[in-house]
Amino acid sequence: MQGGGAALSTRLWQRAVDIVVPPRCLSCRKQLADDGGLCISCWRELRHIEEPVCEVMGTPFAFDQGEGAVSAAGLANPPPWRRARAAVAFDDHSQPLVHGLKYHDRPEAGLVMARMMARAGRKLLRECDFVAPVPLHRMKLWRRRFNQSGFLGLKLAQQFGRPCEVSILVRVKATRPQVGLQHTERQKNVRGAFRIAAGQAAVVRDKKIVLVDDVMTTGATAAACAEALLKAGAAEVSVLVFALVLEPKRFHI
């Protein structure tokens, strides 16, 4: 009875809140009937990344090239990770979700993002030993108050019954923002920026790890994190992000 009463109270409270502050689309702010996150129009405008995709980079192919196919970019500059997957392309339609979580304290945006990431990265998450979010430098974490990648990582780990090791990776350099930097500049900016936390190498050794972030532009940050994990003895690292910038030279977050 107590559990049923608590559940009823929660539902009544939510209904009262919805009357005072009706649910709105996280993108266009249109009023919604339910707190689903996005209206139908904004959902349809998202560029969902579906199979077939490059096995390594996660970029979409125009046609099916066979299982395990790798794009020209993945062959020309192989990254340190094994596989990368993304839920959507980063553009004007996905940006409100990313910025809502990252800059505007809207965890409901993160819940929508995590659900979409779970679908895109389900194979990676089922096969991994644990999830590791891309860390923020302690000063940026102090200013922002929370790590959006940590939020996403925790939700994904909970859904798939995997540990989320939020303290495995440490960002030891307060790098400048990556926005506007070209690929080589981004690589230089994050070189040596990440290391394994003291005493945590044994947790990493021989493990399959899914590295989680909100957006991947050129992959420089993901590569620097993956290199630190592999150097510590990880068996393999895969990358899962919400949004992938398909044309990094044209579109910076």
C-alpha angles and dihedrals in degrees: 000000000000092000092047091048092051091050091049091049090051092051092048091048091050091050090051091050091049090054092052096037109021117210112264134195110267091224111037097016092232113157114261132206090223134022093258097137102236134042118237093257094053092044091054092048092059112101100231114203108226135172133312095067137147107278092223107032100029092226115145122255121219089227138008110281096179135272114314095012115164125209125237089254092053092050095045096049110017111201122221093248123083101222137003128198134181133187099217143359115263108246141122090297099051095037095080090059093048094047093042091061097034103044110010105051095243108146090175087071089054091052091055091046093049092051091053092045091051090059094046094045102033094120093049092047094048092052100043130095094216146346122247120192120213103257129229122226110262093248093052090045089053091052096043095038095216141037112241091202090053090052091052092044093053093050092048093046091050092051094052098036095245130134118256109216101200094169101046095092122049126195103220099175124064093222123194116256113282093220111121096008121126121235097267090045090051091050091051092045094057099034107129091000096123135053139164113268116256113278094009101100092098090058090056100042115112092352130134106229133192111209111209129204137153099237136011118202111165096348094243095127093044090049093051091050093045091050091053091050094046092047087056090055106268112164092223142338127216126185128226122184136167097229133024122202102225096190106035093175091060106032125047121177 
